[in-house]
Amino acid sequence: MPYKALADAVLLLHFGVVLFVVLGLPAIIIGNRAGWSWVNGFWLRLSHLLAIVVVALQAWLGQYCPLTILESWLRTQDGQSAYSRSFVEHWVQRVLYYEAPLWVFALIYTGFGLLVAWAWRRYPPQAASEIKRL
């Protein structure tokens, strides 16, 4: 099996999810101020809210993301070493040279989740039938 290629694909998917969660909030705020109706699409907004809720809940429960677990398993099947910590801890440490307990990340995720909830109330999503055609 091409375990390395599959592990890399999971890593890219994971990176995409992280980008969606992190960049989604500024896109919603900026998009509303710029008049972009697509940023208030109900399914986009619901998936964004659910994504950060799942991330924060997993962190508070001390569980790793299923994508982290899958990628680590694939890497070990290929003979590589798996992450000794969570995906975020691993990459944040590499980028920022900073190590923190999981509860710190849980607080950050929760704070970000509260900002997403604020954006939901401040800029409510619209039903698909209400969104203007681009």
URBELCOR-V566674 format. One record per run of one state. SS is the DSSP state (alpha for helix, beta for strand, coil for the rest). FROM is the first residue (numbers start at 1). LEN is the number of residues. Records with the same first field share a line. If there is no record, write none. Layout:
# URBELCOR-V566674
SS = FROM-LEN + FROM-LEN
This chain:
# URBELCOR-V566674
coil = 1-2 + 35-2 + 61-5 + 78-9 + 97-5 + 123-3 + 127-1 + 131-4
alpha = 3-32 + 37-4 + 42-19 + 66-12 + 87-10 + 102-21 + 128-3
beta = 41-1 + 126-1
